Amino acid sequence: MTWEIASVVAKSVAPILGGNIQTRLTPADIQKALEEALKAALVREEPLAPEQRLFYYSAPDAIALFLEDFFQHKEVHEELHKPLQQENKAPLTSLLVEKFKQVALNHAPTQPQDSFILPWMETFVKTYSDKTRSYLQFQLTKENYFRQISHRIDNVKFPGMLVATHHGNHALKLDQIFVMPEVEVLHPPSSKRPLESRAFHSQVALPGKQWQPLRRQTVKKTLAQYLLAVKTWQANSAKSRNVILMGAPGSGKTTLMNYVAVILAQKQPEAIGLAPDIDWLPILIDIRDWVEYSDISIVEYARQFAEKNLLVKSLPKGFFEHWLEDGRTLILLDGLDQVTEPAKAEQVVGQIKDFIQQFPNNWVILTSDNDRYPNSNTPWDFFWNQEFYHYQLQLFDDSKIEEFIQRWYYSQIEKSPSLKYCFARKSSWAKTPKHTKNSNKNSLILIRVI
């Protein structure tokens, strides 16, 4: 009952409390702080004798209605706004106690005992202040985390290629040149799948057998379109949000994962098919690097990567867990095929399995090469038996290649107008000989052609 009351009241009150004020906290943060504070105040009384509890003489069904009414009042809002807008400023407990008593007079089914209001309110105020302070720190850290992702991952470097001759820069902005590839469904998770993918039939992965997409029945879409379909479907379903993305070496799997991380860091989740009103946090894991430290959890590796590779300083305790517990995280596990030793593979599978079970409401995307994942002797059964969506990354067709070339050259013209003439000569993929087109639809080779 305690948890239900806290959840119902917080969900009802948070949108009103967070409206019309300037704060770094998201509506989800405010709701979570309220819920944790209410839980703390209610749980505090559990060891006490029933007659020593605040709502001992109150009808159980009336408690939530009373608390919702209490939190609607302007004076209460003004006090609860203080820690949302001014760090280290707590609500005035004495004022809240008096307002609590006034509201109780108008609620006959609710008769809180006056002598127990103060300790109840003190627990609520302390927890609410502590949580909002922590969540504000998390938001500040997230902004730094996003800046570092944009700075260190958004820059695409091509060794040996002089990308911009004017100033010798070998890096491009990934978000400027990226073209979303198409994918094909390989293995829907169950018969209850989105309408658009019901033309696909489940297959069983047999040892030594290579997976093949059902060419005559598949519909090619971008990964973003499929994620959007899954998100829409999940409004009425508790099915999996887990994805395995397969592709040939050099087909752009890592680039796609980096792009997803950058787009979320730029707060554009709708560009990859995710809900725009959710405060998303990307976690990018290079499995080849992580496997060297596979005795540590995914969360601990993410922390080390943020501090050592992204140079995010003073990462507060519980930072990643804050988003993971709420299902607001997209975990990008890149390079499953890089684990070739069966013993290490067992370890990695165990870690990923534990992670998904611990934080089941998040989105997980794994990548792997075509050949090494389904046909290896490593223990990947978990990923087939669990409800993972399996997609095959497609090579660029002519329209995608044309778009990529235009993005490439336009990004360079912005830096060096003198390249405009070069662009006019090379921008048309239609003029490229057919044998060159056919041999260069792999994204890494295409870059070299350009």
Secondary structure, DSSP 8 states (H G I E B T S, - for coil): -HHHHHHHHHHHHHHHHHTTS--SS-HHHHHHHHHHHHHHHHHTTTTS-GGGSTTTTS-HHHHHHHHHHHHHSHHHHHHHHHHHHSTT----HHHHHHHHHHHHHT-TT----HHHHHHHHHHHHHHHHHHHHHHHHHHHHHHHHHHHHHHHTSEEE-TT--SBTTTTB-EEEHHHH----EEEEEE-SSSS--GGGTTS------TT------TTT---EEHHHHHHHHHHHGGG-----EEEEEE-TTSSHHHHHHHHHHHHHTT-GGGGTS-TTS--EEEEEEHHHHGGGTTS-HHHHHHHHHHHTS---S--TTHHHHHHTTT-EEEEEE-GGG--SHHHHHHHHHHHHHHHHHSTTSEEEEEEETTTTTTSSS--HHHHHS-EEEEEE----HHHHHHHHHHHHHHHHHH-GGGHHHHHHH--GGGS-HHHHHH--SHHHHHHH-
